[in-house]
Amino acid sequence: MNSRLGRPNVFVYATLIVFVVVSFFPFYWQFLVASRDSSMLAEHIPPLLPGGNFFRNAVRVFDVVAFWKALGNSVIVSSTVTLTTVLFSSLAGFAFAKLRFRGSNPLFLFIVVTLAVPTQLGIIPLFIAMAKFGWAGHLQAVIVPNLVTAFGVFWMRQYIVDAVPYELIEAARVDGCSVFRIFLNVCMPAVRPAAAVLAMFTFMMSWNDFLWPLIVLNADNPTVQLALERLQSGYYVDYSLVLAGTTLATIPILIVFLLLGRQIVAGIMQGAVKG
């Protein structure tokens, strides 16, 4: 009985295969259109095999818009925001989870409540602040407001509560470790899976952010999403060109997932074993 429950059957494998195919098909269709010209969309039976025009369309993307600069700006913004969010969220999560100080519970409750506030409500005052600082049109206007997130603090705090026992912290204090050294040597190694998940989601959200960069940046200093928007801003939209740019913009996200995938899977497996 236990062996039957522990071994997946044909239905499980078939379901997983269907799920993978359905999930992968949009990316394949994106590359399919990017490797041909837009006339294929008008065909009664569209081709199912890629063409040979992808590199030509990719070169056209860099000729039509400043895509290299947009890629560089997005890498700078997303990498900086990801690093600071993981660091500050881990610090705050450790403080709320394992350190006792006055007002910790009301302050954490206030942070959680801010998750219910729509981001759009703060756009006008935030833009006024960025303009007064002289940051409008510059990357720091996109980076500084996103250095840490309420979700990141909540995520890391909830993980640290169970992942870091008080006994390890007390043992480190007996050995003479400071609070910051306890955080580095005891807390961070234990929360790497949660930090990897937070890093991946933060990078994706920052890379795909469109509204705030559209408002605060100008046409000479775009991010990837603004460059993709300008590819389709004309009267005639060349979808092969747009999807070629979208394919190029997807590559950094896939690289980040490959770099962090091992930690993410390790965290999932660790949670399954504990469960």
MODELLER restraints for C-alpha pairs under 7 A, 6 or more apart:
rsr = mdl.restraints
at = mdl.atoms
rsr.add(forms.Gaussian(group=physical.xy_distance, feature=features.Distance(at['CA:30:A'], at['CA:243:A']), mean=5.79, stdev=0.5))
rsr.add(forms.Gaussian(group=physical.xy_distance, feature=features.Distance(at['CA:30:A'], at['CA:247:A']), mean=6.95, stdev=0.5))
rsr.add(forms.Gaussian(group=physical.xy_distance, feature=features.Distance(at['CA:31:A'], at['CA:247:A']), mean=6.53, stdev=0.5))
rsr.add(forms.Gaussian(group=physical.xy_distance, feature=features.Distance(at['CA:32:A'], at['CA:49:A']), mean=6.81, stdev=0.5))
rsr.add(forms.Gaussian(group=physical.xy_distance, feature=features.Distance(at['CA:32:A'], at['CA:50:A']), mean=4.78, stdev=0.5))
rsr.add(forms.Gaussian(group=physical.xy_distance, feature=features.Distance(at['CA:33:A'], at['CA:240:A']), mean=5.30, stdev=0.5))
rsr.add(forms.Gaussian(group=physical.xy_distance, feature=features.Distance(at['CA:33:A'], at['CA:243:A']), mean=6.76, stdev=0.5))
rsr.add(forms.Gaussian(group=physical.xy_distance, feature=features.Distance(at['CA:34:A'], at['CA:54:A']), mean=5.58, stdev=0.5))
rsr.add(forms.Gaussian(group=physical.xy_distance, feature=features.Distance(at['CA:34:A'], at['CA:57:A']), mean=6.89, stdev=0.5))
rsr.add(forms.Gaussian(group=physical.xy_distance, feature=features.Distance(at['CA:34:A'], at['CA:240:A']), mean=4.43, stdev=0.5))
rsr.add(forms.Gaussian(group=physical.xy_distance, feature=features.Distance(at['CA:34:A'], at['CA:241:A']), mean=6.45, stdev=0.5))
rsr.add(forms.Gaussian(group=physical.xy_distance, feature=features.Distance(at['CA:34:A'], at['CA:243:A']), mean=5.16, stdev=0.5))
rsr.add(forms.Gaussian(group=physical.xy_distance, feature=features.Distance(at['CA:34:A'], at['CA:244:A']), mean=4.49, stdev=0.5))
rsr.add(forms.Gaussian(group=physical.xy_distance, feature=features.Distance(at['CA:35:A'], at['CA:50:A']), mean=5.74, stdev=0.5))
rsr.add(forms.Gaussian(group=physical.xy_distance, feature=features.Distance(at['CA:35:A'], at['CA:51:A']), mean=4.93, stdev=0.5))
rsr.add(forms.Gaussian(group=physical.xy_distance, feature=features.Distance(at['CA:35:A'], at['CA:52:A']), mean=5.74, stdev=0.5))
rsr.add(forms.Gaussian(group=physical.xy_distance, feature=features.Distance(at['CA:35:A'], at['CA:53:A']), mean=4.61, stdev=0.5))
rsr.add(forms.Gaussian(group=physical.xy_distance, feature=features.Distance(at['CA:35:A'], at['CA:54:A']), mean=3.81, stdev=0.5))
rsr.add(forms.Gaussian(group=physical.xy_distance, feature=features.Distance(at['CA:36:A'], at['CA:51:A']), mean=5.17, stdev=0.5))
rsr.add(forms.Gaussian(group=physical.xy_distance, feature=features.Distance(at['CA:36:A'], at['CA:52:A']), mean=6.69, stdev=0.5))
rsr.add(forms.Gaussian(group=physical.xy_distance, feature=features.Distance(at['CA:36:A'], at['CA:53:A']), mean=5.24, stdev=0.5))
rsr.add(forms.Gaussian(group=physical.xy_distance, feature=features.Distance(at['CA:36:A'], at['CA:54:A']), mean=6.68, stdev=0.5))
rsr.add(forms.Gaussian(group=physical.xy_distance, feature=features.Distance(at['CA:36:A'], at['CA:240:A']), mean=6.39, stdev=0.5))
rsr.add(forms.Gaussian(group=physical.xy_distance, feature=features.Distance(at['CA:37:A'], at['CA:240:A']), mean=5.30, stdev=0.5))
rsr.add(forms.Gaussian(group=physical.xy_distance, feature=features.Distance(at['CA:38:A'], at['CA:238:A']), mean=6.10, stdev=0.5))
rsr.add(forms.Gaussian(group=physical.xy_distance, feature=features.Distance(at['CA:38:A'], at['CA:239:A']), mean=5.68, stdev=0.5))
rsr.add(forms.Gaussian(group=physical.xy_distance, feature=features.Distance(at['CA:38:A'], at['CA:240:A']), mean=5.32, stdev=0.5))
rsr.add(forms.Gaussian(group=physical.xy_distance, feature=features.Distance(at['CA:40:A'], at['CA:46:A']), mean=5.98, stdev=0.5))
rsr.add(forms.Gaussian(group=physical.xy_distance, feature=features.Distance(at['CA:54:A'], at['CA:244:A']), mean=6.81, stdev=0.5))
rsr.add(forms.Gaussian(group=physical.xy_distance, feature=features.Distance(at['CA:57:A'], at['CA:241:A']), mean=5.63, stdev=0.5))
rsr.add(forms.Gaussian(group=physical.xy_distance, feature=features.Distance(at['CA:57:A'], at['CA:244:A']), mean=6.14, stdev=0.5))
rsr.add(forms.Gaussian(group=physical.xy_distance, feature=features.Distance(at['CA:58:A'], at['CA:244:A']), mean=5.67, stdev=0.5))
rsr.add(forms.Gaussian(group=physical.xy_distance, feature=features.Distance(at['CA:58:A'], at['CA:245:A']), mean=6.63, stdev=0.5))
rsr.add(forms.Gaussian(group=physical.xy_distance, feature=features.Distance(at['CA:61:A'], at['CA:67:A']), mean=6.90, stdev=0.5))
rsr.add(forms.Gaussian(group=physical.xy_distance, feature=features.Distance(at['CA:61:A'], at['CA:241:A']), mean=6.36, stdev=0.5))
rsr.add(forms.Gaussian(group=physical.xy_distance, feature=features.Distance(at['CA:61:A'], at['CA:245:A']), mean=6.05, stdev=0.5))
rsr.add(forms.Gaussian(group=physical.xy_distance, feature=features.Distance(at['CA:62:A'], at['CA:68:A']), mean=6.83, stdev=0.5))
rsr.add(forms.Gaussian(group=physical.xy_distance, feature=features.Distance(at['CA:65:A'], at['CA:227:A']), mean=6.36, stdev=0.5))
rsr.add(forms.Gaussian(group=physical.xy_distance, feature=features.Distance(at['CA:67:A'], at['CA:227:A']), mean=6.41, stdev=0.5))
rsr.add(forms.Gaussian(group=physical.xy_distance, feature=features.Distance(at['CA:70:A'], at['CA:222:A']), mean=5.20, stdev=0.5))
rsr.add(forms.Gaussian(group=physical.xy_distance, feature=features.Distance(at['CA:70:A'], at['CA:223:A']), mean=4.33, stdev=0.5))
rsr.add(forms.Gaussian(group=physical.xy_distance, feature=features.Distance(at['CA:70:A'], at['CA:224:A']), mean=4.81, stdev=0.5))
rsr.add(forms.Gaussian(group=physical.xy_distance, feature=features.Distance(at['CA:70:A'], at['CA:227:A']), mean=6.50, stdev=0.5))
rsr.add(forms.Gaussian(group=physical.xy_distance, feature=features.Distance(at['CA:71:A'], at['CA:223:A']), mean=6.55, stdev=0.5))
rsr.add(forms.Gaussian(group=physical.xy_distance, feature=features.Distance(at['CA:71:A'], at['CA:224:A']), mean=5.57, stdev=0.5))
rsr.add(forms.Gaussian(group=physical.xy_distance, feature=features.Distance(at['CA:73:A'], at['CA:223:A']), mean=5.57, stdev=0.5))
rsr.add(forms.Gaussian(group=physical.xy_distance, feature=features.Distance(at['CA:74:A'], at['CA:207:A']), mean=6.15, stdev=0.5))
rsr.add(forms.Gaussian(group=physical.xy_distance, feature=features.Distance(at['CA:74:A'], at['CA:223:A']), mean=5.16, stdev=0.5))
rsr.add(forms.Gaussian(group=physical.xy_distance, feature=features.Distance(at['CA:74:A'], at['CA:224:A']), mean=6.04, stdev=0.5))
rsr.add(forms.Gaussian(group=physical.xy_distance, feature=features.Distance(at['CA:77:A'], at['CA:143:A']), mean=5.82, stdev=0.5))
rsr.add(forms.Gaussian(group=physical.xy_distance, feature=features.Distance(at['CA:78:A'], at['CA:203:A']), mean=5.36, stdev=0.5))
rsr.add(forms.Gaussian(group=physical.xy_distance, feature=features.Distance(at['CA:78:A'], at['CA:206:A']), mean=5.22, stdev=0.5))
rsr.add(forms.Gaussian(group=physical.xy_distance, feature=features.Distance(at['CA:78:A'], at['CA:207:A']), mean=5.68, stdev=0.5))
rsr.add(forms.Gaussian(group=physical.xy_distance, feature=features.Distance(at['CA:79:A'], at['CA:203:A']), mean=6.85, stdev=0.5))
rsr.add(forms.Gaussian(group=physical.xy_distance, feature=features.Distance(at['CA:81:A'], at['CA:143:A']), mean=6.10, stdev=0.5))
rsr.add(forms.Gaussian(group=physical.xy_distance, feature=features.Distance(at['CA:81:A'], at['CA:146:A']), mean=6.21, stdev=0.5))
rsr.add(forms.Gaussian(group=physical.xy_distance, feature=features.Distance(at['CA:81:A'], at['CA:147:A']), mean=5.35, stdev=0.5))
rsr.add(forms.Gaussian(group=physical.xy_distance, feature=features.Distance(at['CA:82:A'], at['CA:199:A']), mean=5.56, stdev=0.5))
rsr.add(forms.Gaussian(group=physical.xy_distance, feature=features.Distance(at['CA:82:A'], at['CA:202:A']), mean=5.60, stdev=0.5))
rsr.add(forms.Gaussian(group=physical.xy_distance, feature=features.Distance(at['CA:82:A'], at['CA:203:A']), mean=5.57, stdev=0.5))
rsr.add(forms.Gaussian(group=physical.xy_distance, feature=features.Distance(at['CA:84:A'], at['CA:147:A']), mean=5.45, stdev=0.5))
rsr.add(forms.Gaussian(group=physical.xy_distance, feature=features.Distance(at['CA:84:A'], at['CA:148:A']), mean=6.47, stdev=0.5))
rsr.add(forms.Gaussian(group=physical.xy_distance, feature=features.Distance(at['CA:85:A'], at['CA:147:A']), mean=5.48, stdev=0.5))
rsr.add(forms.Gaussian(group=physical.xy_distance, feature=features.Distance(at['CA:85:A'], at['CA:148:A']), mean=4.35, stdev=0.5))
rsr.add(forms.Gaussian(group=physical.xy_distance, feature=features.Distance(at['CA:85:A'], at['CA:149:A']), mean=6.55, stdev=0.5))
rsr.add(forms.Gaussian(group=physical.xy_distance, feature=features.Distance(at['CA:85:A'], at['CA:152:A']), mean=6.80, stdev=0.5))
rsr.add(forms.Gaussian(group=physical.xy_distance, feature=features.Distance(at['CA:86:A'], at['CA:195:A']), mean=6.19, stdev=0.5))
rsr.add(forms.Gaussian(group=physical.xy_distance, feature=features.Distance(at['CA:86:A'], at['CA:198:A']), mean=6.74, stdev=0.5))
rsr.add(forms.Gaussian(group=physical.xy_distance, feature=features.Distance(at['CA:86:A'], at['CA:199:A']), mean=6.25, stdev=0.5))
rsr.add(forms.Gaussian(group=physical.xy_distance, feature=features.Distance(at['CA:88:A'], at['CA:148:A']), mean=6.21, stdev=0.5))
rsr.add(forms.Gaussian(group=physical.xy_distance, feature=features.Distance(at['CA:89:A'], at['CA:148:A']), mean=6.40, stdev=0.5))
rsr.add(forms.Gaussian(group=physical.xy_distance, feature=features.Distance(at['CA:89:A'], at['CA:152:A']), mean=5.25, stdev=0.5))
rsr.add(forms.Gaussian(group=physical.xy_distance, feature=features.Distance(at['CA:89:A'], at['CA:153:A']), mean=4.38, stdev=0.5))
rsr.add(forms.Gaussian(group=physical.xy_distance, feature=features.Distance(at['CA:89:A'], at['CA:156:A']), mean=6.37, stdev=0.5))
rsr.add(forms.Gaussian(group=physical.xy_distance, feature=features.Distance(at['CA:90:A'], at['CA:153:A']), mean=6.79, stdev=0.5))
rsr.add(forms.Gaussian(group=physical.xy_distance, feature=features.Distance(at['CA:90:A'], at['CA:156:A']), mean=5.67, stdev=0.5))
rsr.add(forms.Gaussian(group=physical.xy_distance, feature=features.Distance(at['CA:92:A'], at['CA:153:A']), mean=6.04, stdev=0.5))
rsr.add(forms.Gaussian(group=physical.xy_distance, feature=features.Distance(at['CA:93:A'], at['CA:153:A']), mean=5.26, stdev=0.5))
rsr.add(forms.Gaussian(group=physical.xy_distance, feature=features.Distance(at['CA:93:A'], at['CA:154:A']), mean=6.81, stdev=0.5))
rsr.add(forms.Gaussian(group=physical.xy_distance, feature=features.Distance(at['CA:93:A'], at['CA:156:A']), mean=5.04, stdev=0.5))
rsr.add(forms.Gaussian(group=physical.xy_distance, feature=features.Distance(at['CA:93:A'], at['CA:157:A']), mean=3.78, stdev=0.5))
rsr.add(forms.Gaussian(group=physical.xy_distance, feature=features.Distance(at['CA:93:A'], at['CA:160:A']), mean=6.95, stdev=0.5))
rsr.add(forms.Gaussian(group=physical.xy_distance, feature=features.Distance(at['CA:94:A'], at['CA:157:A']), mean=6.15, stdev=0.5))
rsr.add(forms.Gaussian(group=physical.xy_distance, feature=features.Distance(at['CA:94:A'], at['CA:160:A']), mean=6.43, stdev=0.5))
rsr.add(forms.Gaussian(group=physical.xy_distance, feature=features.Distance(at['CA:96:A'], at['CA:104:A']), mean=6.29, stdev=0.5))
rsr.add(forms.Gaussian(group=physical.xy_distance, feature=features.Distance(at['CA:96:A'], at['CA:157:A']), mean=6.41, stdev=0.5))
rsr.add(forms.Gaussian(group=physical.xy_distance, feature=features.Distance(at['CA:97:A'], at['CA:157:A']), mean=5.52, stdev=0.5))
rsr.add(forms.Gaussian(group=physical.xy_distance, feature=features.Distance(at['CA:97:A'], at['CA:160:A']), mean=6.36, stdev=0.5))
rsr.add(forms.Gaussian(group=physical.xy_distance, feature=features.Distance(at['CA:97:A'], at['CA:161:A']), mean=5.32, stdev=0.5))
rsr.add(forms.Gaussian(group=physical.xy_distance, feature=features.Distance(at['CA:111:A'], at['CA:150:A']), mean=5.73, stdev=0.5))
rsr.add(forms.Gaussian(group=physical.xy_distance, feature=features.Distance(at['CA:112:A'], at['CA:150:A']), mean=6.58, stdev=0.5))
rsr.add(forms.Gaussian(group=physical.xy_distance, feature=features.Distance(at['CA:112:A'], at['CA:154:A']), mean=6.88, stdev=0.5))
rsr.add(forms.Gaussian(group=physical.xy_distance, feature=features.Distance(at['CA:115:A'], at['CA:150:A']), mean=6.46, stdev=0.5))
rsr.add(forms.Gaussian(group=physical.xy_distance, feature=features.Distance(at['CA:115:A'], at['CA:151:A']), mean=6.92, stdev=0.5))
rsr.add(forms.Gaussian(group=physical.xy_distance, feature=features.Distance(at['CA:127:A'], at['CA:216:A']), mean=6.74, stdev=0.5))
rsr.add(forms.Gaussian(group=physical.xy_distance, feature=features.Distance(at['CA:130:A'], at['CA:136:A']), mean=5.59, stdev=0.5))
rsr.add(forms.Gaussian(group=physical.xy_distance, feature=features.Distance(at['CA:130:A'], at['CA:141:A']), mean=6.06, stdev=0.5))
rsr.add(forms.Gaussian(group=physical.xy_distance, feature=features.Distance(at['CA:135:A'], at['CA:141:A']), mean=5.38, stdev=0.5))
rsr.add(forms.Gaussian(group=physical.xy_distance, feature=features.Distance(at['CA:136:A'], at['CA:216:A']), mean=5.46, stdev=0.5))
rsr.add(forms.Gaussian(group=physical.xy_distance, feature=features.Distance(at['CA:136:A'], at['CA:217:A']), mean=6.37, stdev=0.5))
rsr.add(forms.Gaussian(group=physical.xy_distance, feature=features.Distance(at['CA:137:A'], at['CA:216:A']), mean=5.72, stdev=0.5))
rsr.add(forms.Gaussian(group=physical.xy_distance, feature=features.Distance(at['CA:137:A'], at['CA:217:A']), mean=4.07, stdev=0.5))
rsr.add(forms.Gaussian(group=physical.xy_distance, feature=features.Distance(at['CA:137:A'], at['CA:218:A']), mean=5.25, stdev=0.5))
rsr.add(forms.Gaussian(group=physical.xy_distance, feature=features.Distance(at['CA:137:A'], at['CA:221:A']), mean=6.93, stdev=0.5))
rsr.add(forms.Gaussian(group=physical.xy_distance, feature=features.Distance(at['CA:138:A'], at['CA:217:A']), mean=6.33, stdev=0.5))
rsr.add(forms.Gaussian(group=physical.xy_distance, feature=features.Distance(at['CA:141:A'], at['CA:216:A']), mean=6.88, stdev=0.5))
rsr.add(forms.Gaussian(group=physical.xy_distance, feature=features.Distance(at['CA:142:A'], at['CA:213:A']), mean=6.41, stdev=0.5))
rsr.add(forms.Gaussian(group=physical.xy_distance, feature=features.Distance(at['CA:152:A'], at['CA:198:A']), mean=6.73, stdev=0.5))
rsr.add(forms.Gaussian(group=physical.xy_distance, feature=features.Distance(at['CA:156:A'], at['CA:194:A']), mean=6.84, stdev=0.5))
rsr.add(forms.Gaussian(group=physical.xy_distance, feature=features.Distance(at['CA:159:A'], at['CA:194:A']), mean=6.91, stdev=0.5))
rsr.add(forms.Gaussian(group=physical.xy_distance, feature=features.Distance(at['CA:160:A'], at['CA:191:A']), mean=6.73, stdev=0.5))
rsr.add(forms.Gaussian(group=physical.xy_distance, feature=features.Distance(at['CA:163:A'], at['CA:190:A']), mean=6.30, stdev=0.5))
rsr.add(forms.Gaussian(group=physical.xy_distance, feature=features.Distance(at['CA:163:A'], at['CA:191:A']), mean=6.83, stdev=0.5))
rsr.add(forms.Gaussian(group=physical.xy_distance, feature=features.Distance(at['CA:164:A'], at['CA:187:A']), mean=6.25, stdev=0.5))
rsr.add(forms.Gaussian(group=physical.xy_distance, feature=features.Distance(at['CA:164:A'], at['CA:190:A']), mean=6.66, stdev=0.5))
rsr.add(forms.Gaussian(group=physical.xy_distance, feature=features.Distance(at['CA:169:A'], at['CA:182:A']), mean=6.74, stdev=0.5))
rsr.add(forms.Gaussian(group=physical.xy_distance, feature=features.Distance(at['CA:172:A'], at['CA:182:A']), mean=6.51, stdev=0.5))
rsr.add(forms.Gaussian(group=physical.xy_distance, feature=features.Distance(at['CA:192:A'], at['CA:263:A']), mean=6.91, stdev=0.5))
rsr.add(forms.Gaussian(group=physical.xy_distance, feature=features.Distance(at['CA:193:A'], at['CA:263:A']), mean=5.02, stdev=0.5))
rsr.add(forms.Gaussian(group=physical.xy_distance, feature=features.Distance(at['CA:193:A'], at['CA:264:A']), mean=5.36, stdev=0.5))
rsr.add(forms.Gaussian(group=physical.xy_distance, feature=features.Distance(at['CA:193:A'], at['CA:266:A']), mean=6.65, stdev=0.5))
rsr.add(forms.Gaussian(group=physical.xy_distance, feature=features.Distance(at['CA:193:A'], at['CA:267:A']), mean=4.69, stdev=0.5))
rsr.add(forms.Gaussian(group=physical.xy_distance, feature=features.Distance(at['CA:194:A'], at['CA:267:A']), mean=6.97, stdev=0.5))
rsr.add(forms.Gaussian(group=physical.xy_distance, feature=features.Distance(at['CA:196:A'], at['CA:260:A']), mean=5.83, stdev=0.5))
rsr.add(forms.Gaussian(group=physical.xy_distance, feature=features.Distance(at['CA:196:A'], at['CA:263:A']), mean=6.15, stdev=0.5))
rsr.add(forms.Gaussian(group=physical.xy_distance, feature=features.Distance(at['CA:196:A'], at['CA:264:A']), mean=6.15, stdev=0.5))
rsr.add(forms.Gaussian(group=physical.xy_distance, feature=features.Distance(at['CA:197:A'], at['CA:264:A']), mean=5.95, stdev=0.5))
rsr.add(forms.Gaussian(group=physical.xy_distance, feature=features.Distance(at['CA:200:A'], at['CA:256:A']), mean=6.82, stdev=0.5))
rsr.add(forms.Gaussian(group=physical.xy_distance, feature=features.Distance(at['CA:200:A'], at['CA:257:A']), mean=6.65, stdev=0.5))
rsr.add(forms.Gaussian(group=physical.xy_distance, feature=features.Distance(at['CA:204:A'], at['CA:253:A']), mean=6.65, stdev=0.5))
rsr.add(forms.Gaussian(group=physical.xy_distance, feature=features.Distance(at['CA:208:A'], at['CA:225:A']), mean=6.45, stdev=0.5))
rsr.add(forms.Gaussian(group=physical.xy_distance, feature=features.Distance(at['CA:210:A'], at['CA:225:A']), mean=5.84, stdev=0.5))
rsr.add(forms.Gaussian(group=physical.xy_distance, feature=features.Distance(at['CA:210:A'], at['CA:226:A']), mean=6.76, stdev=0.5))
rsr.add(forms.Gaussian(group=physical.xy_distance, feature=features.Distance(at['CA:214:A'], at['CA:226:A']), mean=6.58, stdev=0.5))
rsr.add(forms.Gaussian(group=physical.xy_distance, feature=features.Distance(at['CA:224:A'], at['CA:249:A']), mean=6.82, stdev=0.5))
rsr.add(forms.Gaussian(group=physical.xy_distance, feature=features.Distance(at['CA:228:A'], at['CA:242:A']), mean=6.61, stdev=0.5))
rsr.add(forms.Gaussian(group=physical.xy_distance, feature=features.Distance(at['CA:228:A'], at['CA:245:A']), mean=6.52, stdev=0.5))
rsr.add(forms.Gaussian(group=physical.xy_distance, feature=features.Distance(at['CA:231:A'], at['CA:242:A']), mean=5.87, stdev=0.5))
rsr.add(forms.Gaussian(group=physical.xy_distance, feature=features.Distance(at['CA:232:A'], at['CA:242:A']), mean=6.59, stdev=0.5))
